C-alpha cells in the first residue's frame, strides 16, 4: 500500500494486480477501493476459485497489462513461484522490475544464512531486488531456498 500511495501522490498512472486463492485471502481491498475513488488507480483482482474479480492467476492478468500498453516499471511482492513468472514477463517485454523477495529470516541479521539467495542475504541486502540482481540469482530464484542451517533445499 505504501508504494501505491507514493506513486499516486506523484501522479503516476498506476495499476495494481492482486491475486489470491479466494476472496477472503485478498489484501487491502477496502484501502484500494478508497484510493480508486480519489485517484486514477486501476485495480485488477484475480482469484483461483473465481470468488472475486477474474478467475485465474495474477500473473495472467499482469501479462495482459504489461503486454497491452506502455509500462514503465513493474513491482512484485509474493511467493517465489509468482515472482519468477513476473520476472520472466518483465524480461520478455523489456520492462524494469523490482521484486520484494519472501525468504525465511531466522536471525534477520545476516548471520545464519537462512535467507541467502545466490550472493545476497535477503535480510541485509534486500528484501527488494532489481532485475540485474535477480538475473545474478535466477538459477536459485523459485528453485532453491535455505534451511535453518543455511543449506540449500529445493522449493
N, C-alpha and C positions, 0 to 999 in steps of 0.2 A: 504494500500500500504506500509506503514511503516513496519509492521510486515513481510510482504512478502519480502521486500528488505533486512531486517535484517537477515531473515532466509537464503536467497540466499547468502548473504555476508559471512555467516558462513558455506556455502557449505552444507546446509541441503536440502535434496531432498524434494521438496515442490509441492503440488498440490493445486490449487485454484479452488473451485467450486463456481460459481456465477450464481445467478438466478434472473429473473425479469419477469414482466408480458409480456413485449415486448422489442424488440431490443433497442428502444430509452431510456429505463429506466436502461439499464446496465451501470455500473460504471467502469471507469478505463480501458476500452477496449484497447485504444491506449497504455497506460502505461504498461499494462500487456503484450501486443504484443512485446514491446521493451525489457522487461525483459525476455521474452521467447527466443528472438533472442540471448541474451547474456548469458543465464543460462540454466540449465536443469530444467526449470519450466514447469509444465503441467497445463493447464487451461481448465476447462470444463465449458461451458456456457449452461444454460438452459433458455428457455422462455416458459411461459404458452401458448403462441399462436404459437410457433414454428418459429418465425421470425428470430431467430438466435440460433445457437447451436442446442441442443437437445430439442424437445418439451417435456415439463414436468416440474417437480419441482426440485429445487436444492437439496432438502432432499433425493429424489430418487437417484440422482447422487452421493450424499455424501455417502449414504448407500453402493452403489456399490464400491466406493473407500475404505471405511472403512472395508467392509467385504471381499474384494478381497485380500488385502495384509497387510503386517505389517505397521501399522500407529502408530507412537509414540505419537502423540498428535493431538487434534482437536481444532480449534479455530473458534468460530462462532460469527457473528455480524448480526443482522437483527431483524425482528419483533419477538415478543414473541412466536407466534404460531410455527414459524420455529425453534426458539431456543429450544423450548420444544421437538420438534421432533429430533433435533440433539443431545440434552441432552440424550434422551432415547436411541438413537443409540449408543452413547458413553458408556452408562451403559450396553447395550446389548452386545457390543463387548469388554468391559473391556478396553476402551481407555480413557486416561486422556483428560479432556476437560476444556477449559476456554471460558467463554461467556461474551461478552460485551452487557450489557442489555440496551435496549432503554426504558427509562421512562421519562415522562414529569417532568421537574425540574423547578418548579415555582420560587423558591428563589435561588436554586443552592448553598445553604449554610447549608442545613440540618435542617432548622428551620420549614418549612411549612408542611413537611410530604407528599408532593405530589408524591415523588419518592420512598417512602418506599415499600420494599418487605420483608415481614417477619420482622426480627430484623435489617435489613440493610437499610441504606439510600444510594441509588444508587449514588447520587451526592457526598457523602463523603466517603463511603466505597468501591465504585466501580469507574467506571462503569463495570470493569472486575471482574468476579467472577469465582472461581474454582468449581469443581464438588462437593466438600464437602459443600461449601456454598450453591450451588444450591439445593443440597439434603435437606438442612435445610428449604428451602423455596418452595419446589416443590408443596406444596398444594396451593400456590398462583401463581406460575410461569405459565403464559399463561392463567390464570383463572380470576385473580383479579388485578385491578390497583387502584390507589387512585385519588380522585378528588382534586380540589384546596384547600380544607379544610383538606385533608389527610384521608378522609373517604373512606372505601373500596367500589368499584363498580365493577360489572362484566365486563370483557373484551368483 
